[in-house]
Amino acid sequence: MSKSTLRRDLIVRRWVVVAEERSKRPSDFLKKNDKELKICPFCPGNEQETPPEITAYRRKDSGLWYIRVVPNKFGAFSISENPLERKKIGIFREMEARGAHEVIISTPQHEKRIYDFSPDEMYELLWVCKERTLDLKNDPLIESVFIFGNEGEDAGASLEHEHWQLVGLPVIPKLIWDEIEACRECWDRDDNCAFCLLTQQEYGEKVRIVAENEHFFSLSKYDGRVPFETWILPLAHRPLFEDGGEKILRPLAEILCETIQRIGAVLNRPDFNIFFHSAPLRDRTHDRYYHFHLEILPILTRVAGFEWGTGFYINPTRSEDAAAFLRDIKIETK
């Protein structure tokens, strides 16, 4: 049983996970020179080094797995059959960190990075993310699912073997609530979806768009927090990632591959964080003014005291310049 709890900040109303179990993670996993690590728990043949798998996807011809999903050994959230316990401690609020924390091992190849994925491999990964989201939706205590990847040590990856993570949460993350509230205010003011307005603006100017296809486009964010911050958005109004079938996930995989390859070609394959923002699983009142989207943040600068203390970010690169660099670079399509 996980000892994790959720504590709510009284002033800014965000939740903080206090995850005691994660303090037990081997610190040497965080070192770049730890390539001497003799046993990678995510490599084929070492399946016993992970918790029992939740599911695995195997090739029909060989029976070998190409994607495995396992519980995070040091997960911040855990599944429990007990009723959700909420506490008031004086003026503070706390609850058990109920939910799920899963690791999606996205390739059996230890040295392969996401920069090397083909559109077919990316599609398989996105499809697994969708299926796991729909499965977790069956748990009535899970209000949202957050999918993310820490690509490289500087992005927070504790193991170099390629993997993403998926967390089922009993609350809506504050950043997603902030986006929803801003979109609701835009809807009330302009009778239009903020993401649809953003799409119209960017397609009208054509200066920050990096790549596009029939269903999605990627752009260098006008107000990006970090250099080369890049978003991927649907052209149509789509609030939920998990609602996409093959006709949506394949073009999403294609543009995600192209965008990541462009970032890698321009910036020499930097470490980066990638995450999905999607509408809450159950409350459909936000669907008319919210879009699911992916955010990619290359690790090129450091967040320091000014950023932490003010909430401002200092970005030394204009988004228009970043988009031009990413657009103009020649890449080999897989």
C-alpha positions as CSV (number, residue, x, y, z in Angstrom):
1,M,0.0,0.0,0.0
2,S,1.4,3.4,-1.0
3,K,2.0,6.0,1.7
4,S,1.3,8.8,-0.8
5,T,-1.2,11.6,0.2
6,L,-2.6,14.6,-1.6
7,R,-2.3,17.9,0.3
8,R,-4.1,21.0,-0.9
9,D,-2.4,24.4,-0.9
10,L,-4.6,26.8,1.0
11,I,-3.5,29.9,-0.9
12,V,-3.3,28.9,-4.6
13,R,-5.6,25.8,-4.4
14,R,-3.1,23.3,-6.0
15,W,-2.6,19.8,-4.9
16,V,0.8,18.5,-3.9
17,V,1.6,14.8,-3.8
18,V,3.6,13.7,-0.7
19,A,5.0,10.4,-2.0
20,E,7.2,8.8,0.7
21,E,7.7,5.6,-1.3
22,R,9.5,7.5,-4.1
23,S,12.3,8.4,-1.6
24,K,13.3,4.8,-1.9
25,R,14.3,5.0,-5.6
26,P,17.9,4.1,-6.1
27,S,19.8,7.4,-6.4
28,D,22.3,6.0,-8.8
29,F,19.6,5.6,-11.4
30,L,19.6,9.4,-11.7
31,K,23.3,9.5,-12.9
32,K,24.1,9.8,-16.5
33,N,27.2,7.7,-16.2
34,D,25.2,4.8,-14.8
35,K,25.2,3.1,-18.2
36,E,27.2,0.4,-16.5
37,L,24.0,-0.7,-14.8
38,K,24.0,-4.4,-15.6
39,I,20.3,-5.1,-15.4
40,C,17.8,-2.7,-17.1
41,P,14.4,-3.7,-15.7
42,F,12.7,-2.6,-18.9
43,C,14.7,-4.8,-21.3
44,P,13.4,-8.1,-22.6
45,G,14.5,-11.0,-20.4
46,N,14.3,-8.9,-17.3
47,E,10.5,-8.8,-16.9
48,Q,10.8,-10.2,-13.4
49,E,12.5,-6.9,-12.3
50,T,9.3,-5.0,-12.7
51,P,6.0,-5.4,-10.9
52,P,3.7,-7.9,-12.7
53,E,2.6,-6.4,-16.0
54,I,-0.9,-4.9,-16.4
55,T,-0.9,-5.7,-20.1
56,A,1.5,-6.4,-23.0
57,Y,1.3,-6.1,-26.7
58,R,2.9,-8.9,-28.7
59,R,3.7,-9.6,-32.3
60,K,1.5,-12.3,-33.7
61,D,4.4,-14.0,-35.6
62,S,7.0,-14.1,-32.8
63,G,5.0,-13.7,-29.6
64,L,7.6,-11.1,-28.4
65,W,6.3,-8.0,-26.8
66,Y,6.8,-4.6,-28.4
67,I,5.1,-2.5,-25.6
68,R,4.6,-3.5,-21.9
69,V,2.5,-1.7,-19.3
70,V,3.5,-2.2,-15.7
71,P,2.7,-0.4,-12.4
72,N,5.2,2.2,-11.5
73,K,7.3,0.5,-8.8
74,F,7.6,3.8,-6.9
75,G,4.2,5.2,-7.9
76,A,2.8,8.3,-6.5
77,F,-0.7,7.0,-6.8
78,S,-2.1,3.5,-6.1
79,I,-5.3,1.6,-6.6
80,S,-7.2,0.6,-3.5
81,E,-10.6,-1.0,-2.9
82,N,-11.1,1.0,0.3
83,P,-13.4,4.1,0.3
84,L,-11.5,7.3,-0.4
85,E,-10.5,9.0,2.8
86,R,-10.6,12.8,3.0
87,K,-9.3,14.7,6.0
88,K,-9.4,18.2,7.4
89,I,-6.3,19.0,9.5
90,G,-7.0,22.4,11.0
91,I,-7.2,24.7,8.0
92,F,-5.6,22.2,5.7
93,R,-7.1,19.5,3.5
94,E,-5.6,16.1,2.7
95,M,-6.7,12.9,1.0
96,E,-5.3,9.5,0.1
97,A,-3.4,9.6,-3.2
98,R,-5.8,7.1,-4.8
99,G,-5.6,6.3,-8.5
100,A,-3.1,4.6,-10.8
101,H,0.5,5.2,-11.8
102,E,1.6,3.1,-14.8
103,V,4.8,2.9,-16.9
104,I,4.4,2.3,-20.6
105,I,7.6,0.7,-21.9
106,S,7.4,1.8,-25.4
107,T,10.1,-0.3,-27.1
108,P,12.1,-3.5,-26.3
109,Q,15.2,-1.8,-27.7
110,H,17.3,-0.3,-24.9
111,E,19.2,2.3,-26.9
112,K,16.3,3.5,-29.0
113,R,15.1,7.0,-28.3
114,I,11.8,8.5,-29.3
115,Y,13.6,10.5,-32.0
116,D,14.1,7.2,-33.8
117,F,10.4,6.1,-33.7
118,S,8.6,5.5,-37.0
119,P,5.0,6.8,-37.4
120,D,3.8,3.2,-37.0
121,E,5.7,2.8,-33.7
122,M,4.4,6.2,-32.5
123,Y,0.9,5.1,-33.5
124,E,1.2,1.9,-31.4
125,L,2.3,3.9,-28.4
126,L,-0.6,6.4,-28.8
127,W,-3.0,3.5,-29.2
128,V,-1.8,2.0,-25.9
129,C,-2.2,5.3,-24.2
130,K,-5.8,5.5,-25.4
131,E,-6.6,2.0,-24.3
132,R,-5.1,2.5,-20.8
133,T,-7.0,5.8,-20.5
134,L,-10.3,4.1,-21.4
135,D,-9.6,1.3,-19.0
136,L,-8.9,3.6,-16.1
137,K,-12.1,5.5,-16.9
138,N,-13.9,2.5,-15.5
139,D,-12.7,3.4,-12.0
140,P,-15.3,5.9,-10.7
141,L,-12.7,7.5,-8.4
142,I,-10.4,8.6,-11.2
143,E,-11.3,12.0,-12.5
144,S,-8.5,12.6,-15.0
145,V,-5.7,10.8,-16.7
146,F,-2.3,12.5,-17.3
147,I,0.1,11.1,-19.9
148,F,3.7,12.3,-20.0
149,G,7.2,11.4,-21.0
150,N,10.5,12.6,-19.4
151,E,12.8,12.2,-22.3
152,G,16.4,12.1,-21.0
153,E,18.1,12.7,-17.6
154,D,17.8,16.4,-17.7
155,A,14.0,16.0,-18.2
156,G,13.7,13.9,-15.1
157,A,14.0,10.3,-16.5
158,S,15.3,7.9,-13.9
159,L,16.0,5.2,-16.4
160,E,17.3,5.7,-19.9
161,H,15.2,2.9,-21.5
162,E,12.5,4.7,-23.5
163,H,9.2,4.9,-21.6
164,W,6.2,7.1,-20.9
165,Q,4.0,7.3,-17.8
166,L,0.3,7.5,-17.2
167,V,-1.3,8.6,-14.0
168,G,-4.9,8.3,-13.1
169,L,-5.8,11.1,-10.7
170,P,-8.7,11.5,-8.2
171,V,-8.7,15.3,-8.9
172,I,-8.3,17.6,-11.9
173,P,-4.8,19.0,-12.1
174,K,-4.7,22.7,-11.4
175,L,-3.0,23.6,-14.7
176,I,-5.7,21.9,-16.6
177,W,-8.4,23.6,-14.5
178,D,-6.7,26.9,-15.2
179,E,-6.9,26.2,-18.9
180,I,-10.5,25.2,-18.7
181,E,-11.4,28.4,-16.7
182,A,-9.6,30.6,-19.2
183,C,-11.4,28.9,-22.1
184,R,-14.8,29.2,-20.3
185,E,-14.2,32.9,-19.9
186,C,-13.3,33.2,-23.6
187,W,-16.5,31.4,-24.5
188,D,-18.6,33.6,-22.2
189,R,-16.9,36.7,-23.7
190,D,-16.6,35.9,-27.4
191,D,-19.0,33.0,-27.8
192,N,-16.2,31.0,-29.3
193,C,-13.6,28.4,-28.2
194,A,-10.2,29.8,-27.4
195,F,-8.4,26.9,-29.1
196,C,-10.5,27.4,-32.2
197,L,-9.6,31.2,-32.1
198,L,-5.9,30.2,-31.7
199,T,-6.1,27.9,-34.7
200,Q,-7.7,30.6,-36.8
201,Q,-5.1,33.2,-35.8
202,E,-2.1,30.9,-36.4
203,Y,-3.4,29.8,-39.8
204,G,-4.0,33.4,-40.7
205,E,-0.5,34.4,-39.9
206,K,1.4,31.2,-40.9
207,V,4.5,32.3,-39.0
208,R,4.6,30.0,-36.0
209,I,3.3,26.8,-37.6
210,V,6.0,24.1,-37.7
211,A,4.2,21.2,-39.4
212,E,0.6,20.3,-40.4
213,N,-1.5,17.5,-41.9
214,E,-5.2,17.0,-42.5
215,H,-6.1,16.7,-38.8
216,F,-3.3,18.3,-36.7
217,F,-0.8,21.1,-36.7
218,S,2.2,21.9,-34.5
219,L,3.3,25.4,-33.6
220,S,5.9,27.3,-31.8
221,K,3.9,28.7,-28.9
222,Y,3.5,32.5,-29.2
223,D,4.0,32.9,-25.4
224,G,6.2,29.8,-24.9
225,R,7.7,29.4,-21.4
226,V,11.0,28.0,-22.7
227,P,12.8,28.2,-26.0
228,F,11.3,26.0,-28.8
229,E,8.2,25.2,-26.7
230,T,6.0,23.4,-29.2
231,W,2.3,22.4,-29.1
232,I,0.4,20.0,-31.2
233,L,-3.3,20.7,-31.6
234,P,-6.2,19.2,-33.5
235,L,-7.6,21.3,-36.4
236,A,-11.2,20.2,-35.5
237,H,-12.7,20.7,-32.1
238,R,-11.7,17.7,-30.0
239,P,-11.9,17.8,-26.2
240,L,-10.8,14.2,-25.5
241,F,-7.7,12.4,-26.6
242,E,-9.2,9.0,-25.8
243,D,-12.0,9.5,-28.2
244,G,-9.7,9.3,-31.3
245,G,-9.8,6.2,-33.4
246,E,-7.3,5.1,-36.0
247,K,-8.2,7.9,-38.4
248,I,-7.2,10.4,-35.7
249,L,-4.3,8.7,-34.0
250,R,-2.4,7.9,-37.2
251,P,-2.1,11.5,-38.3
252,L,-1.4,12.5,-34.7
253,A,1.5,9.9,-34.7
254,E,2.8,11.3,-38.0
255,I,2.9,14.9,-36.9
256,L,4.3,14.0,-33.5
257,C,7.1,12.1,-35.2
258,E,7.8,14.9,-37.6
259,T,7.8,17.6,-34.9
260,I,10.1,15.6,-32.6
261,Q,12.5,14.9,-35.5
262,R,12.6,18.6,-36.4
263,I,13.4,19.5,-32.8
264,G,16.1,16.8,-32.7
265,A,17.6,18.0,-36.0
266,V,17.7,21.7,-35.0
267,L,18.8,21.3,-31.4
268,N,20.9,18.1,-31.5
269,R,18.3,15.8,-29.9
270,P,17.8,17.6,-26.6
271,D,16.2,16.1,-23.5
272,F,12.6,17.3,-23.3
273,N,9.3,16.8,-21.4
274,I,6.1,15.9,-23.3
275,F,2.7,15.8,-21.9
276,F,-1.0,15.6,-22.9
277,H,-3.7,17.9,-21.7
278,S,-7.2,16.5,-22.2
279,A,-10.7,17.3,-20.8
280,P,-11.8,15.7,-17.5
281,L,-13.0,12.1,-17.9
282,R,-16.5,12.6,-16.6
283,D,-17.6,16.3,-16.6
284,R,-18.7,17.0,-20.2
285,T,-19.7,20.6,-19.6
286,H,-16.3,21.8,-20.7
287,D,-16.3,19.9,-24.0
288,R,-17.6,22.8,-26.1
289,Y,-14.7,25.1,-25.3
290,Y,-11.7,22.9,-24.6
291,H,-9.3,21.0,-26.9
292,F,-6.9,18.2,-26.0
293,H,-3.4,19.0,-27.0
294,L,0.3,17.9,-26.6
295,E,3.0,20.2,-25.2
296,I,6.7,19.6,-25.8
297,L,9.2,21.5,-23.7
298,P,12.9,21.1,-24.6
299,I,15.3,21.4,-21.7
300,L,17.5,24.2,-22.9
301,T,17.4,26.7,-20.0
302,R,17.1,26.4,-16.2
303,V,14.2,27.5,-14.0
304,A,15.6,29.6,-11.2
305,G,14.5,31.9,-8.4
306,F,12.7,34.5,-10.5
307,E,10.6,31.9,-12.2
308,W,9.7,29.9,-9.1
309,G,9.0,33.1,-7.1
310,T,6.9,35.0,-9.6
311,G,5.4,32.4,-12.0
312,F,7.0,34.4,-14.9
313,Y,9.2,32.6,-17.4
314,I,12.2,34.1,-19.2
315,N,12.4,32.9,-22.8
316,P,15.4,34.2,-24.8
317,T,14.0,32.9,-28.2
318,R,11.1,34.5,-30.2
319,S,8.6,31.9,-31.1
320,E,8.6,33.1,-34.7
321,D,12.3,32.5,-35.0
322,A,12.0,29.0,-33.4
323,A,9.2,28.1,-35.8
324,A,11.3,29.2,-38.8
325,F,14.3,27.1,-37.6
326,L,12.0,24.0,-37.2
327,R,10.2,24.5,-40.5
328,D,13.2,25.0,-42.6
329,I,15.4,22.2,-41.4
330,K,15.6,19.2,-43.7
331,I,14.7,15.9,-42.2
332,E,14.4,12.4,-43.5
333,T,10.9,11.1,-43.2
334,K,10.7,7.5,-41.9
